[in-house]
Amino acid sequence: MKCPKCGSEYAYQDGALWTCPECAHEWSETEATPEGAAQDDAVIDANGNPLANGDTVTLIKDLKVKGSSSTVKSGAKVKNIRLVADAVDGHNISCKIDGVGAIYLKSEFVRKA
């Protein structure tokens, strides 16, 4: 069973509760709902927070723009992101960045603002 909070595969059963060693979340098997199952496909940021369409995120790393000599600096805020259903090479966020234009990002390089 995966953790409904962070999606970790290392959850283990401790008596009547399931425990996640990565985020310390505890839940009972009856609390696992179809909503929790849908989170398996949820897009999460670098800190494990779920992302949704329209969220604002902050870059946690300088990123080179492929096909260009420009770089998007760490700490840049990106508003109104769109989640991509069919991730291309792991790029599951589509957005527009001022001065750069429309690009795709990997959710592992952003955190929810």
RAURTA-V426055 format. One record per pair of residues at least 12 apart in sequence whose ideal C-beta (glycine too) atoms are under 6 Angstrom apart, sorted by sequence separation. I is the first residue (numbers start at 0). J is the second residue. If there is no record, write none. Layout:
BEGIN
I | J
I | J
END
This chain:
BEGIN
7 | 19
61 | 73
80 | 92
81 | 93
92 | 104
60 | 73
90 | 103
7 | 21
45 | 59
80 | 94
92 | 106
58 | 73
90 | 105
91 | 106
5 | 21
89 | 105
0 | 17
2 | 19
5 | 22
58 | 75
77 | 94
4 | 22
57 | 76
77 | 96
4 | 24
56 | 77
2 | 24
55 | 78
56 | 80
71 | 96
53 | 79
54 | 80
71 | 99
52 | 81
52 | 82
3 | 35
3 | 38
64 | 99
42 | 82
5 | 47
60 | 108
42 | 91
59 | 108
58 | 109
59 | 110
56 | 109
57 | 110
56 | 111
57 | 112
56 | 112
55 | 112
44 | 106
45 | 107
48 | 111
42 | 106
46 | 110
44 | 109
45 | 110
44 | 110
44 | 111
END
